Structures are given as C-alpha cells and as structure tokens.
C-alpha cells in the first residue's frame, strides 16, 4: 500500500505547441499545433513528504509525448528524479513520478499512457528570475521560458484560470526561447520559435 504524500512548490513547463497551446483551453479535446504534443514539466518541491520521508528541496520532471489530441491517450511517459535524493527519497519520488503512488502522475499513468519509459536519476537545474524560468537536465531536456507580461504594468504575466491541467488550475502564460529534448527516445530542438510555456505554484497530495 502506497504511503500518503503531499508536496508544495514551483512548476514550469514547455511544449512544442505554438503559443498559446490549444491543449489547455480545449480540455484537451482539440488538436495540438503539430502532429503531436511533446511537453516537459519540471517541479521544485519547497515542502513535501512521503510518509515519514521528507522531500523538501528536491526536484523532479515529467516527460510526455501525446498524439494529435492529448485526450485520446496513447502517450509516451517518463520521469526524472533528482539525483541528490537519498535512497528513501529516490524510492518515494520514483513511486510518485511513475504514477504508482497516485495523485496527478497516477491519473496520467492509469488513463492516458500506453508507453511508460521509466524513471531516470539526474541532476535537475531549476532557475527562477522574475518572469524567466529555465531548466537543464543533462541528457534529457533543457528549456528557457519567459512569462508574457501584461501591459497593465503590474509586473505580472497573463494567466489562464480554471484549467484541467495536472499542475494546477491557474497557470502563467509564457513563451520559450529554446526547448531541447533528447532523452527517453525523444529527439527535438526548437530555437527562437516562441513556442508555449507555463509556470505556477503547485500543490499535490495523495
């Protein structure tokens, strides 16, 4: 029986769809911009636990490739766990990221995935600088996104609210300066296209 777990922190994402990704606002029943949607979601845990195992300060990532319509399933799915985690933390995060421990990854794995490509242990760089976010996971992914600033001079990005996105209901809108995916059998480089991105606080539990 899986332990109860909870986590709070920061999330960022980029995908190969044009800005704004149609998978978000069509629930995701509409077609992706291209013949598939490749997305990487990266998470930094500020506070978290899996049973008695603390997860504070660790990071993880979900790697997804769907077909033209995400809701149709048949996804490729894989995960990355922070190599800084100790043995107990690795076991906990692998269970969460791989979907065995329930929560949003469990829903994805149970309902949408046909090709699970496992969990890797890698260093995960997670950078926040105002509206900018970037990540590097060696031999898997790197991307840099920047929030699309509202012209109301608030210093805040535009948001899309009340979504069914697994990271949370309210997402900042962002565009990517670059996105590179080279891992789990996926191979993609997008540079200077302004493709889609998001970031938000996240809160997960199971």
Residue, then its C-alpha position, 0 to 999 in steps of 0.5 A: x500500500x502506497x504511503x500518503x504524500x503531499x508536496x508544495x512548490x514551483x512548476x514550469x513547463x514547455x511544449x512544442x505547441x505554438x503559443x498559446x497551446x490549444x491543449x489547455x483551453x480545449x480540455x484537451x479535446x482539440x488538436x495540438x499545433x503539430x502532429x503531436x504534443x511533446x511537453x516537459x514539466x519540471x517541479x521544485x518541491x519547497x515542502x513535501x513528504x512521503x510518509x515519514x520521508x521528507x522531500x523538501x528541496x528536491x526536484x523532479x520532471x515529467x516527460x510526455x509525448x501525446x498524439x494529435x489530441x492529448x485526450x485520446x491517450x496513447x502517450x509516451x511517459x517518463x520521469x526524472x528524479x533528482x539525483x541528490x535524493x537519498x535512497x528513501x527519497x529516490x524510492x518515494x519520488x520514483x513511486x510518485x513520478x511513475x504514477x504508482x503512488x497516485x495523485x496527478x502522475x497516477x491519473x496520467x499513468x492509469x488513463x492516458x499512457x500506453x508507453x511508460x519509459x521509466x524513471x531516470x536519476x539526474x541532476x535537475x537545474x531549476x532557475x527562477x528570475x522574475x518572469x524567466x524560468x529555465x531548466x537543464x537536465x543533462x541528457x534529457x531536456x533543457x528549456x528557457x521560458x519567459x512569462x508574457x507580461x501584461x501591459x497593465x504594468x503590474x509586473x505580472x504575466x497573463x494567466x489562464x484560470x480554471x484549467x484541467x491541467x495536472x499542475x494546477x488550475x491557474x497557470x502563467x502564460x509564457x513563451x520559450x526561447x529554446x526547448x531541447x529534448x533528447x532523452x527517453x527516445x525523444x529527439x527535438x530542438x526548437x530555437x527562437x520559435x516562441x513556442x508555449x510555456x507555463x509556470x505556477x505554484x503547485x500543490x499535490x497530495x495523495 
